[in-house]
């Protein structure tokens, strides 16, 4: 599924954990690994890296380290394009301060602009993370069928134990208030219909895919989907949230937050953005 | 504190009971005929008012609605609160995040659906003041008012139609809803500016009022919204539910309303903006929204719509020529504007026409606008009646016209 993985490294205390996580993914997807570091190449750093690599990736044949200088975000994105990377892995902090939110950290900038899928890890571990409880965004969007298809493939490879697909009823309160002009039975019927329609949408997508042995749970929420997704991930302590993205987000989108922005503001768990 | 006498109380209660009862009966009849409840409630007012009851049972009408000034004053207070609450839920319905997610086509449909009817509404009285019996000095303000009054789409009516036609969740449905939301927001902004022109008893000069209005808008939609996002999780957690969020949101709605009234623009504007900020907050649950809607829609809204008919004689103030002129410019403006907006964003001609017909529905907002203009002496009763008729006709025809446009499409080969 993901043949070419890239990992952005910054020689932070979390670097070793990130390398271990990337190594695990390579094993699952049987792909090759590219390490990208934006900064000056020095013998010390090189020695430090090769020491970590020998500990985790000693057996790995197809591995490449790219050293480049320049602006971090641009350089990472450009390298990914040149190398035709399928999945970019990077670490990010769970929460940003208000100032960094508007100016943007490297991780979030990369998430917004990347052309390939991005896996953001908020707590990389040396013993690696098992993505056991996964939440997939099933909100009706153009990209959703693809997100669900790719997401389920990822879950299969990872052997996730529980997959939740969340879909939302748009303007639920308003719709129900409008339906309130009917009799009690009609209102109850509308309520049922609204929920059923959303389940049917996700079920329709699932039916079009090859059956899996995953335990899939379809859940319907009301309210803004980004907020509901974050809440749900937190309540079940999800390991991974999978969602698509809206292209071309800019500064304006941060003033008038799009739904993806709502999730990026406070990452509820690890995040896989399917492109 | 002064209080109502024994007789006043009885009279007030009788008024309220009659208004709610008759409104309910007509709302039910309207729904049976596949019409919005608003239509029935307005008709109920016309029947209870001088137009019908005043003609066939003048003594009873006199006893119920005219004989008791104290009770009338009390009723007026209740109706004022009703209007403020109506605007509050109108604001609550505007979900900015939905608008942004619909992108360019919603903005295009909405802006063209606002600008074209505005231009039609503005130019007609401006160049043909005779049609409206206008004097020269009132012309400018009146034209501005007419432009605004023709450009606000009735969101609740539209949502109901879309739900009935199973179009709500389609791309077209969402674009219409988002378009109507933007319409509401901008329409009210323009109107608040007109209100400050009207020179009501305010505390500031004109420029200051406009400046403060814009500042208040920006404040409510940025910092105000941020504050709400901080306060709401706390109220949800610590206070009774839904009691806490209900009483607090009402209290702040009235505060915002009082503030804009003090500014010299109308109280309703503050309520509307507070509604927008609250509705767009992440932490107001859909369940709470539903409850707020239900009790305002079913108790306060009917009182307001019936009260319109009580104030004015729709028969003696009915001017067929005027009604026709307003109908023509309102239909033409909205259908051409929104339709062209939709066509430009890639809809087929028939779909674009359907969008135009959907956006054509007007309702409560035009009537509230008209009422304020009437109270401020900007328009006369004849024009107000014509506006109410326009709201009724556009609301009643929106669904059949949309069906017609979409059916036409189905009949086409291929």
Interface residues (C-beta under 8 A of the other chain):
Chain A: X140 X169 X170 X171 X172 X173 X174 X175 X176 X177 X178 X179 X180 X181 X182 X190 X197 X222 X223 X224 X227 X246 X253 X256 X257 X258 X259 X262
Chain B: X27 X31 X37 X93 X95 X96 X97 X98 X100 X101 X156 X159 X160 X163 X168 X169 X174 X177 X282 X283 X285 X286 X287 X288 X289 X290 X293 X294 X297 X298
